[in-house]
Amino acid sequence: MKTTLPLTARAPRSQRSTARPNTHEMVVIHRGLRREARLLVELIAAVAPGDTARARLLGDHFRDYRLGLTGHHHGEDAYLWPPLMARVDLEADLVLRMEAQHERVAASLTAAEEALPAWEGRAGEAERDTLVSVLAEHRTVLLEHLADEEESLLPLAARHLSAYEWDRLGEHFLTSTPKPKLLFFLGMVLEDADRAERASMLAALPLAGRLLWHTVGRPAYVRRMRAVRRATAAR
């Protein structure tokens, strides 16, 4: 996969310096994170004791989920909070609250990562239930943060950031994420996007990127999700 594959539109810098950002992109990303946080709890809770193959498969899926969420939050820490803190003095407490929520989400992910090996090793019922409890707590913390960010933070970003500054979030994710994982994360984002959202995101890709998604990325994503979610009822 080319390292230049973008997830957001890339107008010339002279235009992006004054254009307003499309913050709805964040809402679409959050939709995928909410879905996967819910499904991780449901899928792991449904694993039969002793099914170590299934435990390893879902363990790998959790690690990819954690990689994507952590990369997303690191981009916000580096490129979203600093410019906002410099421009919204009266609402700086909001940005500080977002940072504190990131720390809680990170701690909940660490707790899940620490509980995972014991379950993967033997797929024991007690270890499974411990991991499910930790992941349920992670989901609670995550949902609180995402809702707060969408309601309070995104309107500030829309008013105070340029499209160029906003696009640095996506550029950071692209450069910091292992390249073999990028098409998978694109699939996570597009899965629950509506037709207009999907068209907008794919239109921002270069032609080579769109072809790569349709010929390689999408089929691979569908195959993986069938394997990961085989124990869930159709939604």
C-alpha positions in Angstrom: 0.0 0.0 0.0 1.4 3.4 -0.9 2.3 5.6 2.0 0.7 8.6 0.3 -2.8 7.0 0.4 -4.9 9.8 2.0 -8.1 9.4 4.1 -9.2 13.0 3.8 -9.2 15.5 1.0 -6.0 17.2 0.2 -6.6 20.6 -1.4 -3.5 22.8 -2.2 -2.1 24.2 1.0 -2.9 27.8 0.0 -6.6 26.8 -0.2 -6.5 24.7 3.0 -5.1 27.5 5.1 -8.4 29.4 4.9 -11.0 26.7 4.2 -13.1 25.3 7.0 -12.5 21.7 8.1 -15.0 18.8 7.4 -15.3 17.7 11.1 -18.1 15.3 10.2 -15.3 12.9 9.2 -14.7 12.5 12.9 -18.3 11.4 13.5 -17.9 8.7 10.9 -14.7 7.4 12.5 -16.4 7.4 15.9 -19.2 5.3 14.5 -16.8 2.6 13.7 -15.1 2.8 17.1 -18.4 2.5 18.9 -19.4 -0.5 16.8 -16.1 -2.4 17.4 -16.1 -1.6 21.2 -19.6 -3.1 21.5 -18.8 -6.1 19.3 -15.6 -6.9 21.2 -17.6 -7.3 24.4 -20.3 -9.4 22.7 -18.0 -11.6 20.7 -15.6 -12.4 23.6 -18.5 -13.1 25.9 -19.8 -15.7 23.5 -16.6 -17.7 23.2 -16.9 -21.3 24.6 -14.4 -22.2 27.3 -11.4 -24.0 25.8 -11.7 -22.5 22.3 -8.2 -21.1 22.2 -8.2 -20.7 18.4 -11.2 -18.3 18.7 -9.6 -16.6 21.6 -6.4 -15.9 19.6 -8.4 -14.6 16.6 -10.4 -12.1 18.8 -7.2 -11.2 20.7 -5.6 -10.2 17.4 -8.7 -8.2 16.5 -8.6 -6.4 19.8 -4.9 -5.5 19.3 -5.8 -4.0 15.9 -8.7 -2.1 17.4 -6.4 -0.8 20.1 -3.8 0.2 17.5 -6.4 2.2 15.5 -7.9 3.9 18.5 -4.6 4.8 20.1 -3.3 6.2 16.8 -6.4 8.3 16.4 -6.0 9.7 19.9 -2.3 10.4 19.5 -3.1 12.5 16.5 -5.6 14.5 18.5 -3.1 15.0 21.3 -0.5 16.2 18.9 -2.5 18.2 16.3 -5.9 19.1 17.7 -5.5 20.1 21.3 -2.5 22.5 21.0 -4.0 24.9 18.4 -7.3 24.9 20.1 -5.7 25.6 23.5 -4.0 28.6 21.9 -7.3 30.1 20.5 -10.1 29.2 22.9 -8.9 30.5 26.3 -12.4 30.8 27.7 -13.0 27.1 26.9 -9.7 25.7 27.7 -11.3 23.6 30.4 -13.0 21.6 27.7 -9.8 20.7 26.0 -8.3 19.7 29.3 -11.3 17.5 29.9 -10.7 15.8 26.5 -7.1 15.2 27.4 -8.2 13.6 30.8 -10.7 11.4 29.0 -7.9 10.2 26.6 -5.9 9.1 29.6 -8.9 7.2 31.0 -9.4 5.5 27.6 -5.7 4.6 27.4 -5.8 3.1 30.9 -8.8 1.0 30.1 -7.1 -0.3 26.9 -4.0 -1.2 29.0 -6.1 -3.0 31.5 -7.7 -5.1 28.6 -4.2 -5.8 27.1 -3.0 -7.0 30.5 -6.1 -9.3 30.9 -5.9 -10.7 27.4 -2.9 -13.2 27.6 -4.5 -15.2 30.4 -7.6 -15.8 28.4 -5.8 -16.4 25.1 -3.6 -19.1 26.7 -6.4 -21.4 27.8 -9.7 -19.7 27.0 -10.9 -20.2 30.5 -14.3 -19.1 31.5 -13.1 -17.0 34.5 -10.4 -15.3 32.4 -12.9 -14.7 29.7 -15.4 -13.1 32.1 -12.6 -10.9 33.6 -11.7 -9.6 30.1 -15.3 -9.0 29.2 -15.8 -6.9 32.4 -12.6 -4.9 31.6 -13.8 -4.3 28.0 -17.2 -3.3 29.1 -15.6 -0.7 31.3 -13.5 0.5 28.4 -16.6 0.9 26.3 -18.3 3.0 28.9 -15.3 5.3 29.2 -15.0 5.5 25.4 -18.6 6.3 24.7 -18.6 9.1 27.3 -15.6 10.6 25.6 -16.8 10.3 22.0 -20.2 11.8 22.9 -18.5 14.7 24.7 -16.1 15.3 21.9 -18.8 15.4 19.2 -21.1 17.6 21.2 -18.6 20.1 22.6 -15.2 19.8 20.8 -16.0 19.4 17.2 -18.0 22.7 17.0 -14.9 24.5 18.3 -12.7 22.8 15.8 -15.0 23.7 13.0 -14.8 27.4 14.0 -11.2 27.8 15.0 -9.2 25.4 12.8 -8.3 25.6 9.1 -8.8 22.6 6.8 -5.0 22.3 6.6 -4.7 22.0 10.4 -7.5 19.5 10.5 -6.0 17.4 7.8 -2.8 16.9 9.9 -4.8 14.5 12.0 -5.3 12.2 9.1 -1.8 12.7 7.9 -0.5 11.7 11.3 -2.5 8.5 11.3 -1.2 7.6 7.8 2.4 8.1 8.7 2.3 6.5 12.1 0.2 3.4 11.3 1.8 0.2 9.9 1.0 0.3 6.2 -0.6 -3.2 6.0 -3.2 -2.1 8.5 -4.4 1.0 6.7 -6.9 -0.7 4.4 -8.4 -2.5 7.4 -8.9 0.7 9.2 -10.5 2.2 6.1 -12.9 -0.7 6.1 -13.7 -0.1 9.8 -14.6 3.5 9.0 -16.6 2.9 5.8 -18.6 -0.1 7.1 -21.4 2.0 8.8 -21.0 5.1 6.7 -24.0 6.1 4.6 -23.8 6.4 0.8 -22.9 10.1 0.9 -20.2 9.7 3.6 -18.7 6.7 1.8 -18.6 8.6 -1.5 -17.0 11.6 0.1 -14.3 9.6 1.8 -13.5 7.5 -1.2 -13.5 10.5 -3.5 -10.7 11.9 -1.4 -8.4 8.9 -2.3 -6.2 9.0 -5.4 -7.4 6.7 -8.2 -4.8 4.1 -7.3 -6.0 4.1 -3.7 -9.7 3.7 -4.7 -8.7 0.8 -7.0 -6.6 -0.8 -4.2 -9.6 -0.5 -1.8 -12.1 -2.1 -4.2 -9.8 -4.9 -5.5 -7.8 -5.8 -2.3 -9.0 -3.9 0.7 -12.7 -4.4 0.6 -12.7 -8.2 -0.1 -10.0 -8.7 2.6 -12.0 -6.7 5.1 -15.2 -8.7 4.3 -13.4 -12.0 4.8 -11.9 -10.9 8.1 -15.2 -9.6 9.5 -16.9 -12.8 8.6 -14.4 -14.8 10.6 -14.3 -12.4 13.5 -18.1 -12.0 13.8 -19.3 -15.5 13.0 -20.8 -15.9 16.5 -23.0 -12.8 16.3 -26.5 -12.5 14.9 -27.0 -10.4 11.8 -27.5 -6.8 12.8 
